[in-house]
Amino acid sequence: MGRKIATYSPVRCHWPYHHRNDKKHDKNQTEAFVKYTSMNDPAIITGIFTLGGVAIGSLATFLISFRTTKLENQKHIRELGLQLATTHFEYRMKEVQAIAEATGTNMEVQSLSIFVVEGIKMAEIICDPKLNAWEMGKRLAGLTTITKTVQSGIDAHK
């Protein structure tokens, strides 16, 4: 007679302990075997790490994109504010020159820094999407308070 070939059956296994071979024990052994083998399956572990890597990469990409968008928006507001300030300063200089030539008196003009602060604050108010027209008008009206505060700070350092 030939040799008997050993076969493995998860239903009849004696892993991890040797117990009676009843149906409840066979079911528990099968569940333990499936749990043990499925948790150590390289494909599942690789898949978990791959999904984790994709999640981390997606989160990093989202955060970088959000930060870049925010920085670009701030840069746009500063550029708009500076453009508003230079335009307003040039207009005011021409206006003062015309009045000075007409009257023959010297007139004083606020410094460019006042116009820059005012222009940047105005650009921030205008570019804020959360403000409605009423709130925007109230904030623009309060801009003179900010201008006076900056002017008094400049005068104090002279």
Residue pairs with C-beta under 8 A, 6 or more apart in sequence:
10 29
10 30
10 33
10 34
11 26
11 29
11 30
12 21
12 26
13 29
13 33
14 29
15 29
15 32
15 33
16 32
19 25
19 29
38 44
73 127
76 127
77 120
77 123
77 124
77 127
78 120
78 123
80 119
80 123
80 126
80 127
81 116
81 119
81 120
81 121
81 122
81 123
81 124
82 116
82 119
82 120
83 119
84 118
84 119
84 122
84 123
85 112
85 115
85 116
85 117
85 118
85 119
85 120
86 115
86 119
88 115
88 118
88 119
89 112
89 115
92 109
92 110
92 115
93 109
96 107
96 109
99 107
100 106
100 107
110 147
110 151
111 154
113 150
113 154
114 147
114 150
114 151
114 154
117 146
117 147
117 150
118 143
118 146
118 147
121 143
121 146
122 140
122 143
125 131
125 136
125 139
125 140
125 143
126 136
128 136
131 139
